[in-house]
Amino acid sequence: MTEPSTFFTASPAWHWLIIAYFFIGGLAGGCYALAVLIDLFGRPSDRPLGRLGYYVAFPAIVLSGLLLTLDLNRPERFWHMLIESHTFRPMLKLYSPMSFGSWVLLAFGGFALASFLAALAEAGRIRWTWPLQLRPPGPLGMLVGIVGGLLGIFVAGYTGVLLAVTNRPIWSDTPLLGLTFLISAASTSAALLILLADRRHHTAGLAALERFDRLALALEPLAILALIVSLGSVARVWLSAWGVLLGLMVALGIVIPLVMQWRSAGANPRPSAAAPLLVLIGGLMFRAVIVLSSDAARSVWPG
């Protein structure tokens, strides 16, 4: 059997800071996109649920950016990703996912801040009234929401694409990491909003969000299975403790919450917090397996 060349490249030494960045960044993009959908297609009674998505998105994208910066060997040079150090001109390399992604993260942070301020103004938490124009249904709010929502979707799946363009085992051996991360971000973001929502008011929007989460959870194991198949012989890496952890993640973070949600659908207006909590734990476990198991490849194909 031919040994994949990716198994002999140096590890980028990405560990829990990057795993947390992937997880929290996915929540930021996913919660924002879901909030925009609620604003565009929900009822007036669903507006508080949409606000909740904006409340999560902005702090989450700030935190994820901080985690990414702290993981750098020289954190104080984070601005080199955006500015050319010799000329101090903006630097955008469209051919580089890292450079392009850095600018998208910055742009998304701006849209998340605008919507965050709009949500605070609508709730009466700040005295400014002008941010109200930055949230749908007004024309400017529609523009902010749609563009920001598209950027949020990009952010939610971007981390998987970033891994795929590295020359590392597992990460570069499948084209499906971006899609799988996006579906995982959708399910975990919906779960977080369900967990944080006011359960005393089970609105139509919350019921729709629960249906969306069930759909995302149903798609997620199919995406993971497709990812495993696409790896071919490289999937042997997961014939180990990492594979056991991946199976445990599927059981605890997808199958059990899905069964719990299906059993409670339509029967309990205040669903248990256990199911969304398990989904969130599963989403974090999935990213940990993907990131950390890459280094375990050397035990399968020793160099």
N, C-alpha and C positions, 0 to 999 in steps of 0.2 A: 504494500500500500504506500502510495506517495505521501510523504510527510508534508503537511501544509507549511509553507514558508513563514506564515504569520506566527508560528509557534516559537520562533527564535529571535524575536525582536525584544528590545528592552521594555520593561514594564513602565508605564507612566506614573506608577505609585499613586494611583487614585484610590482613595479609601473612603472613610465615612463622611468627610466633608463634602466630597463630590457626590456620594450617594444621597446625602441630605439635600444637596443642591438640585440634583435631578428630581427628587421627590417633591420638594417644596416648589420648585419652578413649574413642575407639571400641575400642581394645585393652583398656582397663580394663574396660569394660562387657562386652565379648565374652568375655574370658578368665574373668571371674567367672561369667557365665552358663554357659559350657561346664564350668567346674569344678563347679558345682552339678549339672548334668546327669550328670557322671561320678560324683558322690557318690550321686545318687539311683538311677541305673540301671546303674552299673558294678559290677565285681567287686572283692573286697578287694585284688587285685593291682593295681588301677587307682588306689588311693588316692594314691600318690605323684604321679601325673599330675594328679589333682585339686588336690593341694597346690600344684603348680606354677602352676596357674591363680590361686590365691589369692595366691601370692608375687608374681605379676605385677600383679594388679588393684589392690592397695592403693598401692604406690609409683607406679603409673601414674596413678591418679586424683589423687594428691597433686601429681604433676608437672604434669598437665594443668591443675589448678586454679591452680598457680603461673604457668604460661604465660598463662592467661587474665587473671590479675591483673596481670602485667607489661605486658600489651598495653593496659591502661587508661591514659587520659591522666593520671590521678591514682591510681596503684596503691595508695597508702595509704588510699584511700577505698573499697576493695573491699567493706568491710562494709556500705556503704550499700545493697547489693543485698539484704541480709537484715534490716537494722535501720533503722528510721526515725530519721533523724539528729536530729530535734528532740525526740522523745519517748522515744527509745531503746527502743521497743517492736518486737517482731518484725513484719516487713512482708512479707506474702504477697499478691501481686496475681495472682489466678487467671487473669485475662484477659491477663496479660503472659507470653509464653513465656520471656522473660529472667528475670523474677522467679520464676516457677514452676520453671524449670529450675535456677536457683541453689539452691533448697531441695532439689530432687531430687538434685543433685550432692552437697550436704552430707549428705543422708540416706544416699546410696549410699556415701559415704566412711566413714560410721560402720559400715555393714554390712561393707564391705570390710576395715575395721580389725578387726572382730570375727572374721571368717573368717581373716584373716591371722594373728592371734594363735592361733587354734585350730590352724591348720596348723603353726605353729612349735611349739606344745605337743605335737602329735601326733608331730612329727619329733624331739622331745627337744631342741630348740634353746633353749627357755626352761624354767624350772623350775616355772612355774605349771601347775596341773592344771585349774583351773576353766574356762579357755577351751575345753577339749575338749568341753564341753557345747554349744558354739556351732557345732558342725559336725555335719551328718547322720551317722548315722541317728537320733540321739536326738530327742525331740519338740521341744526348744528349737532344736536344730541344724536340724531340718527347717523350722521357722518362719523362722529367720534365712536359711537358704539360699533358700527359695522367694521370700520378700519381697525379699531382696537380689538374687536372680536377675532378678526382674521389673524392679527398679530398674536393673540392669545393662543389660537389653535397652532400656529407655527411654534410658539414657545413650548407648548405641551408636547409636541412630537420632536422638537429640534434636538433634544439631548440624545435620542436614539440615533438620529442621523449623524450627529457628531461622533458617536462611538463607531458607527459603520464606516466612516472615512479614515479611521486610524488603521494602522497595520498591526492589529492585534487579534489573537485567536478569539473566536466566537463573534466579537464585535464586527470584524470585517468580513466574516464568512457568510453573512446573510443580509439580504436587502430589506428585511422585515422588522428590524429593531425600531425604526421610526414609527411605523404603523402600530406595533405592539405597545410602545410607550404612549402613543396618543390614546389608544383605547383604554389603557390602564389609567391615564390621567383623567379621562372622561368618567370612569367609574369611581375613582377616588375623590374627584372633585364633587360629583353628585352626592357621594356618601358624606363628605364633610358638610355640605350645605344642609343635607337632611339632618345630620347630627346637631348642627347649630341652630336649626330653625325652631321657632316657637311652636311647640307641639300642641299648645292649647288651641291653635287655629290651623286646622288641617285644610288649607285652601286647595283649590283646583290646581294651582301651580305646584304645590308640594306633592300632590298626587301624581302629576305629570312627571315631576322630577324623580319620584320613586319608580315610575315605569321606565323612565330613561335609564336609571341605574340598573334595573333588572336586564334591560336590553344590552347595555354595555358589559355587564357581568356575563351574560350568555355568549357574547362575542369574544370575550377575552380568552377563554381556554382554547377556542378555535384558532385565534391568532397565535397563541403560544405553541399549539400543536404544529401549525404551519411553519413557525419559526424553527422548531426542532427538526422538522422534515427538511427544511431548506439548508440546514447545517450539514446534512449528509453525515460522513464519517466523523466530523468534528463533534457531533453530539455525544460521542463516546466520553467526552469530558464529564458529562453529567451522569455517567455510570459510577457514581461516587456519592459521598455525603452531600455534595452540592445538588445532585439529582433528587436525593431524599428531601432536601430543603425546598427545592422547587415543587415537588409533589405536595409537600406539606403546605406550601403557600397556596397552591391551587385548591386544596381541600379547605383550608381555614379561611382564606381570603376571597374565594370565589364561590365554591360549591355550597358550603354551609350558609353563608349570607344569602345566596340566591334562593336556597330552599326556605330559609327563614322569611325572606321577603315574599315569596310566592304564597306561603302558608298564611301570612298576615294580610295579604292584599285584599282590600275590601272588607276585611273583618275587624280590623283594629285601627281606629282613627289616630291612635297614638302608638306607632310601631316602636319596638324595643330599640334601644341605642346599641345593642350588641352587634347587630348586622353591619351598620356603617362603620363601627369601630374595627371589626374584623376586616372589612374591605380596605381600610386605611393601613392596617398592619400588613395585610397581604401586598399592597402596592409598594410599601417600603421594602418588604422581603424580596419582592421580585427584582427591584433595582439592585439590591445587595447581591443577589445571586448572579445577575448579569455582570456586574462590575468585578466582583471578587473571584468568581470562578475562572476568569480569563487567565489568572496567574497559575491556576491549578492545572492548566494544560500541559505544563512541562512534565508532570508526573505521568501523563498519558503518552506523550511523544517526547521523551527526554532528549535534550540537545547535547 
